[in-house]
Amino acid sequence: MRTRGLARMRGWGGAAAMAVACALTGSLVIVLPEAGGAVKSGQGEGRASQGSAAAAPARAEECETPEESLSPDDKDGPTIDAIRERPVKKLIVGVDQNSYRWGYRDPNKKTATLEGFDIDLAHRIAEEILGDRDAVLFRAIPTNQRVKAIQSGQVDMVVRTMTITCDREKEVSFSTAYFKTGQQVLAPKSSSITGFDDSLDGKKVCSAKGSTALTKLEELKKEGLDADIGTTVPNQLDCLVRLQLGEVDAVVTDSALAASQAAQDPTVELKGDAPLNTEYYGVAMKKPEKGEDDLVRRVNQVLEDYRKSGWQKSYDHWLKPALGESAGPPAPKYSD
């Protein structure tokens, strides 16, 4: 496996791709200092943890359909007012900057601005809340720092291929689902691995810390999966780099991300006929305190409009080349 080395680095172009990939997964993907105001600007930093603790128990006990969210509303409230009252009137959004076609910087473009499916959605939310699609400040955050960035107030929300789960809903609030996916294996085309089966026995598998992929692998390990799942990384793309270097035999991640990475590197492919399970991406935000759920409801209203106009256009532009035709966005589910 280790003979593949740099010869397999494709997608962004041989050795140059390695430099770009390492730069994106290393020095650039950081949680920026908490500058420019927290989500509740002027209302005290300590409220993030208090709100999370207060709201978690009831939802945790009831969580059977995690993709349910609060009903949509286009009214402003204290959370949105606080965002508008900042000196710099911008929505602060946590994103990825190295997930090909989701949130990334194209090294072939001089401006290297962030673009992708998630980035389009973030611009749409900013446009409908602040009246300007460019009134958004992107903060690149690693996979394993998404919840922390929300709770600490470093970002107003995370739009970063973040799967809605019951465990995560103990710590943050989610919008309704905007994308359907599931866990799948990514491996070299020449590999004997065929999916989540005995072909993984004895193989080294990589996943991201804090990801649903790692959670699923840990569950399968308890059920008898005979694979080495000890290789974990802060950012999911780091797994692709390790696969390209021959340090691991396979990657487990969301099928949507895996398909984009296969488009980036044509020497790898998704294994198995379909994802192992069904998961949904949502926009993650701080758990609202009493009377302060306006941001969650407003984002759900944005998604209502976006499903009708915008979602398909963005999908066709960014994801259709790798994922094929789409049945459209998942239908929203509301808890009230």
Secondary structure, 3 states (H helix, E strand, C coil): CCCCHHHHCCCCCHHHHHHHHHHHHCCCCCCCCCCCCCCCCCCCCCHHHHHHHHHHHHHHHHCCCCCEECCCCCCCCHHHHHHHCCCCCCEEEEECCEECCCEEECCCCCCCCEECHHHHHHHHHHHHHHCCCCCEEEEECCHHHHHHHHHCCCCCEECCCCECCCCHHHCEEECCCCEEECEEEEEECCCCCCCCCHHHCCCEEEEECCCHHHHHHHHHHHCCCCCEEEEEECCHHHHHHHHHCCCCCEEEEEHHHHHHHHHHCCCEEEECCCCCCCEEECCEEECCCCCCCHHHHHHHHHHHHHHHCCHHHHHHHHCHHHHCCCCCCCCCEECC
